[in-house]
Amino acid sequence: MEKVIYAIQVSTLIGSGLEILGVKIGQSKDIYSTLRQYKRSNTEVKILNLWEVNPSLNPVECEKGVQKIAEKYAYKRDGEKFIFLQNTYQDFVENVNLLLRSKEKVKLKREVRRKDEYAGEKPSSIVFLEKEYKVNSWRDVLCKIAEEIYKHKSDFSPAFEIRGSKRIYFTMDKKELVDPLKVGNTSVFCEGNLSANQIMRIIKKLLEKFDYNQNDLEVRF
């Protein structure tokens, strides 16, 4: 699937006749997977606009260009999220349309979460705390998130409390694990013998343990 630049509405506030839109702007090579990611934290998200990547530029340059335009019309910016007041979003869109070709919007289907929702998906990168990291597997995702949390927090011991009924997932003793993976340059090991769905469940527990928001993490495919 070709890459697109997207504008996804992740929040709306209406009061006293004033509409405030929270809009995430980014790029994706699989907009359906990107939508599923946003839907996990907010079922009401919707695509506002999609644009084709300019063939004379790479996707990253196009994304940065669109975000630069957004900064001129948004009330404020928080990472990849832009806050637009009233009609300023439409003004922003009209200017982007002068540079990139608009694509037909994709509707986000309401669907029951499948037990195997991550099966068959291969991550290409993750964005954690607004920084992007390249990954090649779900094992990489788990190790990288654990490594970054270890760097940011003075005490990583809460991670050792994350356990299954008969398994542990983080330890200092790799002999306790079936397939130990070293977490960066730390002395911590994590279990690698896990499915994609198990890994994402563990990561969500990690984020909760260390008081991160689910929106602090995006997995890209």
PESUL-V601757 format. One line per field, one symbol per residue. ss: DSSP state (A for helix, B for strand, O for the rest). A space follows every 10 residues. Layout:
BEGIN
ss=???
END
This chain:
BEGIN
ss=OOOBBBBBBB BBBBBOOBBB BBBBBBBBOO AAAAAAAAAO OOOOOBBBBB BBOOOOOOAA AAAAAAAAAA AAAOOBBBOO BBBBBOOAAA AAAAAAOOOO OBBOOOOOOO OOOOOOOOOO OOOOBBBBOO BBBBOOOAAA AAAAAAAAAA AAOOOOAAAA AOBOOOOBOB BOOAAAOOOB BBOOOOOOBB BOOOOAAAAA AAAAAAAAAO OOOAAABBBB O
END
